[in-house]
Amino acid sequence: MAKSLPFTLERFRVLQDMQADHFWYAGRRMMIANALTSLGGRAVDTALDIGCGPGTHLRAWSGYARKVFGIDQYAGQVDSAAFDSNTQLIAGDVASLPFDDNSIDLMFALDVIEHVPDLPTLSEARRVLKPGGHILVTVPAFQWLWSVRDEDAGHLRRYSSAQIREVVEAAGLKVSRIRYYQCLLFPLVVLSRMFGRRSSATRDMEDFPPRLMNAAFRAVNRLEGRIDALGLAMPFGSSLVVLARKP
């Protein structure tokens, strides 16, 4: 298996700049917003984003919680002064969260558990969630889409809808919503993975697409997000968005 990319300060800056406007991240935020809307839109006291990387999305979560925490083992490479007073970035391990039992209302694990032992990570998330609290989990879909891109990203696996439901519920969480994401762009994803099996995608995976292409893909993902907001679930996609609750 190819070695995954190291998380250097330079890479964090690339990711931070890219995640704000890249079509894939923008579309994922819309799908997450749809899932959170299904909860009623009421702000909670605390939210925690585990494996949050450079913390780009923490500002978005501040609309859903009065205090937002982000935890990542490489967080020490990020300038914490860039965050609001109600947002705190912490260096730590998702396998041993520095929070008390039953202390967090809302959690995010966005493209995290495919990198780590998934059941222990979700069980640790369940520990810190309050009873009735929710967690949003996103993962790459379909093992047959596996390519060198997954290897470069440090993925251990991809999931079907049934597989992610099984592991989430094995951790003691109750799945309330599962959606595929990037259905409309799925043919392009398949083509990119076919070519990706044959050549290194180490840098391609973090290259920002040309401006017009990015704008077009963002428009497609906005359309998909609006369809999802109507309650119409896509039959397939390159990623899965899961909402689960701690009983």
C-alpha positions as a LaTeX table, in Angstrom:
\begin{tabular}{lrrr}
\hline
Residue & $x$ (\AA) & $y$ (\AA) & $z$ (\AA) \\
\hline
Met1 & 0.00 & 0.00 & 0.00 \\
Ala2 & 1.23 & 3.50 & $-0.84$ \\
Lys3 & 2.22 & 5.79 & 2.01 \\
Ser4 & $-0.29$ & 8.50 & 2.84 \\
Leu5 & 0.63 & 12.16 & 2.65 \\
Pro6 & 2.29 & 13.58 & 5.77 \\
Phe7 & 0.39 & 16.37 & 7.55 \\
Thr8 & 2.82 & 19.26 & 7.36 \\
Leu9 & 2.11 & 22.92 & 8.07 \\
Glu10 & 2.26 & 23.56 & 4.32 \\
Arg11 & $-0.36$ & 20.90 & 3.68 \\
Phe12 & $-2.60$ & 22.31 & 6.41 \\
Arg13 & $-2.47$ & 25.73 & 4.74 \\
Val14 & $-3.36$ & 24.18 & 1.38 \\
Leu15 & $-6.30$ & 22.35 & 2.93 \\
Gln16 & $-7.46$ & 25.43 & 4.82 \\
Asp17 & $-7.51$ & 27.55 & 1.68 \\
Met18 & $-9.14$ & 24.84 & $-0.40$ \\
Gln19 & $-11.92$ & 23.75 & 1.95 \\
Ala20 & $-13.65$ & 27.13 & 2.01 \\
Asp21 & $-14.56$ & 27.15 & $-1.70$ \\
His22 & $-13.90$ & 23.71 & $-3.17$ \\
Phe23 & $-17.06$ & 22.22 & $-4.69$ \\
Trp24 & $-16.77$ & 18.95 & $-2.77$ \\
Tyr25 & $-16.47$ & 20.58 & 0.66 \\
Ala26 & $-19.14$ & 23.19 & $-0.10$ \\
Gly27 & $-21.56$ & 20.48 & $-1.18$ \\
Arg28 & $-20.82$ & 18.38 & 1.88 \\
Arg29 & $-21.56$ & 21.36 & 4.15 \\
Met30 & $-24.94$ & 21.73 & 2.44 \\
Met31 & $-25.76$ & 18.05 & 3.03 \\
Ile32 & $-24.75$ & 18.42 & 6.67 \\
Ala33 & $-26.91$ & 21.53 & 7.01 \\
Asn34 & $-29.86$ & 19.56 & 5.66 \\
Ala35 & $-29.29$ & 16.84 & 8.25 \\
Leu36 & $-29.05$ & 19.39 & 11.06 \\
Thr37 & $-32.21$ & 21.11 & 9.86 \\
Ser38 & $-34.01$ & 17.82 & 10.36 \\
Leu39 & $-33.23$ & 18.20 & 14.09 \\
Gly40 & $-35.29$ & 21.37 & 14.30 \\
Gly41 & $-32.59$ & 24.04 & 14.03 \\
Arg42 & $-32.27$ & 24.76 & 17.77 \\
Ala43 & $-28.75$ & 25.74 & 18.90 \\
Val44 & $-27.20$ & 23.45 & 21.51 \\
Asp45 & $-24.65$ & 24.24 & 24.21 \\
Thr46 & $-21.64$ & 22.29 & 22.92 \\
Ala47 & $-20.41$ & 20.86 & 19.62 \\
Leu48 & $-17.25$ & 18.86 & 18.95 \\
Asp49 & $-15.61$ & 18.18 & 15.57 \\
Ile50 & $-13.22$ & 15.23 & 15.90 \\
Gly51 & $-10.38$ & 14.92 & 13.39 \\
Cys52 & $-11.16$ & 18.47 & 12.28 \\
Gly53 & $-7.89$ & 19.07 & 10.41 \\
Pro54 & $-7.17$ & 22.79 & 10.07 \\
Gly55 & $-10.56$ & 23.64 & 11.61 \\
Thr56 & $-11.97$ & 25.29 & 8.50 \\
His57 & $-15.50$ & 24.13 & 9.27 \\
Leu58 & $-15.59$ & 25.16 & 12.92 \\
Arg59 & $-16.96$ & 28.61 & 12.07 \\
Ala60 & $-19.88$ & 26.98 & 10.26 \\
Trp61 & $-20.70$ & 24.86 & 13.31 \\
Ser62 & $-20.86$ & 27.96 & 15.53 \\
Gly63 & $-24.33$ & 28.55 & 14.11 \\
Tyr64 & $-25.47$ & 25.31 & 15.74 \\
Ala65 & $-23.78$ & 25.53 & 19.15 \\
Arg66 & $-22.80$ & 28.18 & 21.67 \\
Lys67 & $-19.37$ & 26.59 & 22.20 \\
Val68 & $-17.53$ & 24.70 & 19.47 \\
Phe69 & $-14.50$ & 22.47 & 20.01 \\
Gly70 & $-12.31$ & 20.94 & 17.34 \\
Ile71 & $-9.79$ & 18.21 & 18.04 \\
Asp72 & $-7.04$ & 16.92 & 15.77 \\
Gln73 & $-3.64$ & 15.39 & 16.43 \\
Tyr74 & $-2.06$ & 18.03 & 14.17 \\
Ala75 & $-3.96$ & 21.01 & 15.60 \\
Gly76 & $-0.76$ & 22.41 & 17.08 \\
Gln77 & 0.26 & 23.38 & 13.54 \\
Val78 & $-2.71$ & 25.75 & 13.19 \\
Asp79 & $-2.81$ & 29.35 & 14.44 \\
Ser80 & $-5.62$ & 29.28 & 17.02 \\
Ala81 & $-5.79$ & 33.09 & 16.98 \\
Ala82 & $-7.77$ & 32.80 & 13.75 \\
Phe83 & $-10.81$ & 31.40 & 15.59 \\
Asp84 & $-13.66$ & 33.14 & 17.42 \\
Ser85 & $-13.83$ & 33.26 & 21.21 \\
Asn86 & $-16.54$ & 30.57 & 21.24 \\
Thr87 & $-14.35$ & 28.21 & 19.19 \\
Gln88 & $-11.44$ & 26.20 & 20.58 \\
Leu89 & $-9.01$ & 24.02 & 18.62 \\
Ile90 & $-7.35$ & 21.28 & 20.67 \\
Ala91 & $-4.43$ & 18.98 & 19.86 \\
Gly92 & $-5.49$ & 15.46 & 20.76 \\
Asp93 & $-6.36$ & 11.93 & 19.70 \\
Val94 & $-9.84$ & 10.88 & 18.54 \\
Ala95 & $-9.25$ & 7.53 & 20.28 \\
Ser96 & $-9.06$ & 9.24 & 23.70 \\
Leu97 & $-11.10$ & 12.41 & 23.74 \\
Pro98 & $-10.27$ & 14.92 & 26.52 \\
Phe99 & $-13.91$ & 15.37 & 27.50 \\
Asp100 & $-16.07$ & 14.02 & 30.31 \\
Asp101 & $-18.71$ & 11.37 & 29.80 \\
Asn102 & $-22.07$ & 12.73 & 28.61 \\
Ser103 & $-20.70$ & 16.26 & 28.05 \\
Ile104 & $-21.23$ & 17.07 & 24.34 \\
Asp105 & $-24.55$ & 17.79 & 22.60 \\
Leu106 & $-23.49$ & 17.55 & 18.95 \\
Met107 & $-20.52$ & 15.85 & 17.29 \\
Phe108 & $-19.00$ & 15.76 & 13.82 \\
Ala109 & $-16.73$ & 13.02 & 12.44 \\
Leu110 & $-16.26$ & 14.14 & 8.87 \\
Asp111 & $-14.23$ & 11.74 & 6.76 \\
Val112 & $-12.44$ & 10.52 & 9.86 \\
Ile113 & $-13.39$ & 6.97 & 10.75 \\
Glu114 & $-12.15$ & 5.51 & 7.45 \\
His115 & $-8.64$ & 6.46 & 8.64 \\
Val116 & $-8.79$ & 4.77 & 12.04 \\
Pro117 & $-10.28$ & 1.75 & 13.84 \\
Asp118 & $-13.90$ & 2.74 & 13.29 \\
Leu119 & $-15.77$ & 0.94 & 16.07 \\
Pro120 & $-13.48$ & 2.10 & 18.93 \\
Thr121 & $-13.56$ & 5.67 & 17.58 \\
Leu122 & $-17.35$ & 5.75 & 17.40 \\
Ser123 & $-17.60$ & 4.11 & 20.84 \\
Glu124 & $-15.40$ & 6.87 & 22.25 \\
Ala125 & $-17.62$ & 9.45 & 20.55 \\
Arg126 & $-20.66$ & 7.82 & 22.15 \\
Arg127 & $-18.99$ & 8.08 & 25.57 \\
Val128 & $-18.74$ & 11.88 & 25.45 \\
Leu129 & $-22.13$ & 12.46 & 23.80 \\
Lys130 & $-24.98$ & 13.41 & 26.07 \\
Pro131 & $-27.99$ & 11.08 & 26.04 \\
Gly132 & $-30.15$ & 12.35 & 23.19 \\
Gly133 & $-27.11$ & 14.00 & 21.57 \\
His134 & $-26.37$ & 13.58 & 17.87 \\
Ile135 & $-23.33$ & 12.80 & 15.75 \\
Leu136 & $-22.84$ & 13.46 & 12.04 \\
Val137 & $-20.52$ & 11.03 & 10.29 \\
Thr138 & $-19.31$ & 11.22 & 6.69 \\
Val139 & $-17.35$ & 8.47 & 4.95 \\
Pro140 & $-16.31$ & 7.51 & 1.40 \\
Ala141 & $-18.73$ & 5.09 & $-0.25$ \\
Phe142 & $-18.26$ & 1.78 & $-2.07$ \\
Gln143 & $-15.12$ & $-0.30$ & $-1.71$ \\
Trp144 & $-15.10$ & $-0.92$ & $-5.48$ \\
Leu145 & $-14.24$ & 2.77 & $-5.92$ \\
Trp146 & $-10.94$ & 2.15 & $-4.08$ \\
Ser147 & $-7.96$ & 3.71 & $-5.87$ \\
Val148 & $-4.53$ & 5.16 & $-5.23$ \\
Arg149 & $-6.35$ & 8.30 & $-4.08$ \\
Asp150 & $-7.59$ & 6.38 & $-1.05$ \\
Glu151 & $-4.08$ & 5.11 & $-0.36$ \\
Asp152 & $-2.60$ & 8.61 & $-0.61$ \\
Ala153 & $-5.30$ & 9.91 & 1.74 \\
Gly154 & $-4.54$ & 7.23 & 4.33 \\
His155 & $-7.91$ & 5.49 & 4.04 \\
Leu156 & $-8.31$ & 2.00 & 5.46 \\
Arg157 & $-11.71$ & 1.30 & 3.93 \\
Arg158 & $-14.78$ & 2.61 & 2.11 \\
Tyr159 & $-18.36$ & 1.81 & 3.14 \\
Ser160 & $-21.72$ & 0.77 & 1.80 \\
Ser161 & $-24.85$ & 2.17 & 3.42 \\
Ala162 & $-25.40$ & $-1.13$ & 5.23 \\
Gln163 & $-21.80$ & $-1.28$ & 6.47 \\
Ile164 & $-21.76$ & 2.21 & 7.97 \\
Arg165 & $-25.14$ & 1.58 & 9.63 \\
Glu166 & $-23.79$ & $-1.64$ & 11.14 \\
Val167 & $-20.68$ & $-0.07$ & 12.66 \\
Val168 & $-22.52$ & 3.02 & 13.94 \\
Glu169 & $-25.17$ & 0.91 & 15.64 \\
Ala170 & $-22.53$ & $-1.51$ & 16.99 \\
Ala171 & $-21.09$ & 1.51 & 18.83 \\
Gly172 & $-24.39$ & 1.96 & 20.64 \\
Leu173 & $-25.77$ & 4.76 & 18.48 \\
Lys174 & $-29.13$ & 4.86 & 16.72 \\
Val175 & $-29.05$ & 5.83 & 13.03 \\
Ser176 & $-31.80$ & 8.29 & 12.13 \\
Arg177 & $-30.71$ & 9.33 & 8.63 \\
Ile178 & $-28.35$ & 8.08 & 5.89 \\
Arg179 & $-27.80$ & 9.88 & 2.60 \\
Tyr180 & $-25.51$ & 9.27 & $-0.34$ \\
Tyr181 & $-23.71$ & 12.39 & $-1.57$ \\
Gln182 & $-22.36$ & 13.30 & $-5.01$ \\
Cys183 & $-24.81$ & 11.23 & $-6.99$ \\
Leu184 & $-25.09$ & 13.69 & $-9.88$ \\
Leu185 & $-21.31$ & 13.83 & $-10.31$ \\
Phe186 & $-20.93$ & 10.09 & $-9.75$ \\
Pro187 & $-20.02$ & 9.20 & $-13.37$ \\
Leu188 & $-17.10$ & 11.62 & $-13.20$ \\
Val189 & $-16.02$ & 10.15 & $-9.87$ \\
Val190 & $-15.99$ & 6.65 & $-11.37$ \\
Leu191 & $-13.88$ & 7.82 & $-14.32$ \\
Ser192 & $-11.43$ & 9.60 & $-12.05$ \\
Arg193 & $-11.05$ & 6.48 & $-9.91$ \\
Met194 & $-10.47$ & 4.28 & $-12.96$ \\
Phe195 & $-7.58$ & 6.46 & $-14.05$ \\
Gly196 & $-6.46$ & 6.94 & $-10.45$ \\
Arg197 & $-5.79$ & 3.22 & $-10.08$ \\
Arg198 & $-3.02$ & 3.52 & $-12.63$ \\
Ser199 & $-1.21$ & 6.66 & $-11.57$ \\
Ser200 & $-0.33$ & 8.56 & $-8.43$ \\
Ala201 & $-2.90$ & 11.09 & $-7.29$ \\
Thr202 & $-0.88$ & 12.38 & $-4.36$ \\
Arg203 & $-1.04$ & 15.97 & $-5.49$ \\
Asp204 & $-4.16$ & 15.77 & $-7.68$ \\
Met205 & $-6.32$ & 15.01 & $-4.66$ \\
Glu206 & $-5.54$ & 18.43 & $-3.20$ \\
Asp207 & $-5.34$ & 20.47 & $-6.39$ \\
Phe208 & $-8.04$ & 23.11 & $-6.72$ \\
Pro209 & $-9.95$ & 22.59 & $-10.00$ \\
Pro210 & $-10.09$ & 25.36 & $-12.61$ \\
Arg211 & $-12.40$ & 28.18 & $-11.55$ \\
Leu212 & $-15.14$ & 27.54 & $-14.11$ \\
Met213 & $-15.10$ & 23.79 & $-13.47$ \\
Asn214 & $-15.31$ & 24.36 & $-9.72$ \\
Ala215 & $-18.23$ & 26.78 & $-10.18$ \\
Ala216 & $-20.05$ & 24.29 & $-12.41$ \\
Phe217 & $-19.53$ & 21.42 & $-9.98$ \\
Arg218 & $-20.66$ & 23.62 & $-7.07$ \\
Ala219 & $-23.86$ & 24.36 & $-8.98$ \\
Val220 & $-24.46$ & 20.64 & $-9.53$ \\
Asn221 & $-23.89$ & 19.92 & $-5.84$ \\
Arg222 & $-26.22$ & 22.78 & $-4.85$ \\
Leu223 & $-28.92$ & 21.18 & $-6.98$ \\
Glu224 & $-28.30$ & 17.85 & $-5.29$ \\
Gly225 & $-28.46$ & 19.54 & $-1.90$ \\
Arg226 & $-31.81$ & 21.12 & $-2.75$ \\
Ile227 & $-33.18$ & 17.77 & $-3.86$ \\
Asp228 & $-32.01$ & 16.27 & $-0.58$ \\
Ala229 & $-33.65$ & 19.12 & 1.35 \\
Leu230 & $-36.96$ & 18.07 & $-0.19$ \\
Gly231 & $-36.55$ & 14.68 & 1.47 \\
Leu232 & $-35.58$ & 12.82 & $-1.70$ \\
Ala233 & $-32.64$ & 10.51 & $-0.97$ \\
Met234 & $-30.16$ & 9.82 & $-3.75$ \\
Pro235 & $-29.79$ & 6.11 & $-4.65$ \\
Phe236 & $-25.98$ & 6.19 & $-4.74$ \\
Gly237 & $-23.00$ & 8.53 & $-4.52$ \\
Ser238 & $-19.29$ & 8.70 & $-3.75$ \\
Ser239 & $-19.82$ & 9.54 & $-0.05$ \\
Leu240 & $-22.27$ & 8.85 & 2.76 \\
Val241 & $-23.66$ & 11.33 & 5.28 \\
Val242 & $-25.00$ & 9.70 & 8.46 \\
Leu243 & $-26.91$ & 11.26 & 11.35 \\
Ala244 & $-27.11$ & 9.18 & 14.52 \\
Arg245 & $-28.32$ & 9.70 & 18.09 \\
Lys246 & $-27.17$ & 8.45 & 21.47 \\
Pro247 & $-30.20$ & 6.82 & 23.13 \\
\hline
\end{tabular}
